[in-house]
């Protein structure tokens, strides 16, 4: 009996504590939300200066265990529309123990939970119709006492249709974790994809399928306000089936990016990959590319990003571009003073019979003046360039013979002869001009620029000579066209 009495006392104590906590949370909630709205507006203005995009909390109704808020997001519509307003309804449960969390046996105390949805309106009616009258977009989140925010962003299955196509989008849920200041952002999720099909009466029918999309990003705001961290995006397959043009299939599309700080400078890289390309069941090849950069001054990069945003927004508003020349000059001077480096670490293009590769590294420097003529400024701007290109002749032949796939009426033997002639002509021109050396079945070029001198395949040449060599391969060159 004593044990039962103790248990009842504990439950009563928790109930009293929960009610008191909910009351206290409710009294704080409006202030917290208004602060969050103010921060959101400041961040919007920073990202899109003068865009006239604002957020406002137009209503807050406080209860003991829950509250309701309404926000309006205003942005410029089409020219004849003026400003457009969308509304969001937010239903909040007060902590420390919101009922929805207790129902899922989540017993950690939190300040509140939020369930935000779009308010139905004439403008959003097509979106609600596309979702079959479900809630098209929903954001569920939890606000912790330490200002942490975590939750999920969900989009219902959507079907859009017009006189030409029908697009069916699978549902998607993205999980996120951040804080009220937005200093750290973790986002991850998967999307089954979408299908777009032409209407039956369309002259050339097609189907486009996008499948298996994965997204991940983990970033933190750096000292200059730039988000640092890593991100990944992957697509399993992209398939286009055309009644007239066959089936093109891309598999294993990937993008990986990383950005970090190093002694006040930015350094990072971005990689792209395409695991396989095929057409009507025949494999065409694959590709990958990797870039890296270092010694990019953070403050200068942030200022250049701000200038770019201001310029873009003025163009979007149809206004005259702002006067930025002095700010651009100062930002570029600070950026180049750090002697930034940009590198194409790897470019690979593969076909069934060959593989071509390239790499290049560029070291930048601060010129004496940006008012110099371009021929004078470039040698000062590029302090060093180091590049290597290896072009596979069998790969070139493969790419020329692909003409028979896309043009079924082409004579396969004639195309094969054409491929051989073109490859031999390019190889002969490259060797005769010393633009490349032939090594086995590859054309290889090594170019180094430093201290105003160019070394091409081990031979020092004047810059004007290199320009002349490259001009030989221009389609506008009569000699190249004649050959």
C-alpha positions, 0 to 999 in steps of 0.5 A: 500500500505504501508503494502504491501511495508513493507511485501516486504521489510521484505521478501527482508531482510530475503532473503539477510540475508539468502543468507549471512548466507548461504555463511558464513555457507558454508565457515565454513562447511569444517572445521566443517566436518574435525573436526568431521571426526578426532573425529570419528577416535579417538573414533573408535581407543578408541573402537577398538584399532589397528583395522585399521578402519579409516574414511577420507573426500576425497572430499568437493565441496562448493557452495553458498547454498549447498555443497557436501562431500565424505567420505571413510571408510576403514577397514580390509576385509578377509585375501586375500582381505586386506583393504576394502573401502566403500564410503559415499556421503553427500549432505549438505544444508547451513543454516540458512534456508535450503530449505528442512526445509523451505518446511516443515515449520521448521523456526528455524535457523540451521547451515546445513542439511545433507543427507548421502547415500552409494555410489554404488560399486561392494562390495555393489551391493548385498545390492542395489539388496536386496533393489530393487535398492533403496537407502539401507541406508540413514542418514538425520541430522540437525546440529544446531549452538549450535553443536546439531545434530538430524536426522534419520537413515533409512534402506529400505525394504530388501530381501536376498535370497540364495539356502536355505532361503529367508529373508524379512526385513521390513524398519526401521527408527531410530530417533536420537539426539546427539552433534558433540562431541558425549557426549549425545546420544538419539536413538529411533525407531520401526521395524516391523520385518522380516520373514525368510522362507526356500526354497520349495525344502529344506528337512525340511521347516520352517518359522521364524517371528520376529515382533514388535521390539522397541528400546530406549536409552538415554545416556550421557558420564560420567567423565570416558568416560563411557556412562550413562543412560537408554535403552530399547529393546522389541520384541513383538513376535518371532515365529518358525514354523517347518514342523517337529517340530511344532510351538514355540512362544515367546511373550513379550521379553524385556530388560531394562538397567540403568547405573548411577554415585554415588560418583565416582562409577558406579551403575545400573541394567539390567532386562530381561523378557519373558512374554509367551512361548508356543508350538503348542498352549500349554502355557509352562510358562514365566520367568524374571530376574533382576540384579543390581550392585553398587560401581564399580569404574569408572576409573577401569571399564573404564580401564578394558573395554579398556584392553578387547577391546585391547585383542579382537582386537589382537585376531581379527587380529590373533596376539599374545595377548599384555602383559597386566598382570600388567595393569589388576592387577592394574585395578582389585585392584582399582576395588575391593578396592571400594568393589563392589556389584553384585546381582541377585535380582530376577530370576523367572521361571513359568509353569502352575502349579508352580513357582520357584524363586532365588536371590543372593547378592555377596560382593567383596573385595580386596585379599591380593595378586592375586598370592595366590592359589585359595582356599586361595584367594576365601575367601578373594575375596568374603567377603559376599554371601547371596542367597535364592533358592525356587524350585517348585516341580510342576514346575519340574514335568511340565518341565519333562512332556514337553517331550511328546510335543517334542517327540509325540511318548513318552508314556504320562503315562510313562513320568508322572511316570518318572516325579514323580520319578525324583522329589521325588528322588531329594527332598529326596536327598536334604533333606537328605543332608540338602542342602534344606528343603521341605516347602509345594511343594517347596525345599528351600535353604538359604545360607550365607557366611561371615567371612570364614564361611558358614551357610546353612539353619541355620546350620554352616558348613565347606566349604568342607562339602558343596562341598561334598553335591554338588558333590552328584548331579553331573552326574559323581557321581556313587551314583547319577547315580545309583539312 
